[in-house]
Amino acid sequence: MKYTTLGKTGLRVSVVGLGGIPIQRTDAAGAKRVIDACIETGINYIDTARGYTVSEDYIGQALEGRREKFVIATKSMARTYEAMKADIELSLRLLRTDYIDLYQIHNIKSDEEFSTCFGENGAYRALAEARDAGKIGHIGATAHGVEAFERLITEFEDKIETIMFPYNIVENQGAALIRESAAKNIAVIAMKPLAGGNIEDATLAMKYILANPDCTVAIPGMGDTCEVYQNAAAADLGALTDEEKRACETIVRDLGQNFCRRCGYCAPCPKGINVPSALLFANYLRHYGLADWARSRYFSMSATAKDCVQCGACESRCPYELPIRQMLRKVAEDMGEV
């Protein structure tokens, strides 16, 4: 495993970190096996979040007796002082620790959110107090849009030490800002390295990210030991070959930008449609030769694309501004519902 410094924080971290979203699909024993594999492979950076249901709890249980081996990062969607203060205390309890190395303001985007978070009674004040009290070590932020990314590293560069942003083979819209962040010694944490599961070749995806010296750490989601071993191995594979560069170009050409990253921010749908799942099953139908399986899973859902009433609520919440209504119409067509 290779290690680097996490920007201004000074923390030494593995260039491959554990993304904690998939911990939700396992149990406490499974989470312990994942952490065991992290120790074995040298992964020492763990990313989780208040919003990842049981992730903090399972990771906390798995870390008991070996907390000192890891750099723990978590995050919260809280925007106000009181809400963030409560979330910090809850994270500490669930993670079974008296300090968290990095606490992040999660998915900040609108003017109102910036004003609230960094205002007098905002989330940042709670984080600063917790840092002064030794409950957290450092403060960061995450964003999905380039506008928020730019604001964070320009207007608030004196307040944050890390920035988390999507970066992968098909999402390099933040490349210039990533370079700027690195120049300012703001660590860049690359989330969604597999583009929300749309990139199948995980090793190629990880090599692509790690080839960029301005990216500090990549955090693929890992819910079992096989994923840990595979992703950890990518840290030692070196630069992309010419053949791999051509493979990346093929992925960009085939996948494009108009795809769902399955972040879930579009929910809830007033008609109960699980939008990410509907789009995912349609992808299996179209691209992976799994038509029967895809249709079986798709039609087992309580609501499908044909139930969309075109209200647009999902589009107003999508951080990628996807034309979800149009995409659902195409899903309904492909699934033979219209």
Secondary structure, 3 states (H helix, E strand, C coil): CCEEECHHHCCEEECECEECHHHHHCCHHHHHHHHHHHHHHCCCEEECCCCCCCHHHHHHHHHCCCHHHCEEEEEECCCEHHHHHHHHHHHHHHCCCCCEEEEEECCCCCHHHHHHHCCCCEHHHHHHHHHHCCCEEEEEEECCCHHHHHHHHHCCCCCCCEEEEECECCECCCHHHHHHHHHCCCEEEEECCCCCCCCCCHHHHHHHHHCCCCCCEECCECCCHHHHHHHHHHHHCCCCCHHHHHHHHHHHHHHCCCCCCCCCCCCCCCCCCCHHHHHHHHHHHHHCCCHHHHHHHHHCCCCCHHHCCCCCHHHHHCCCCCCHHHHHHHHHHHCCCC
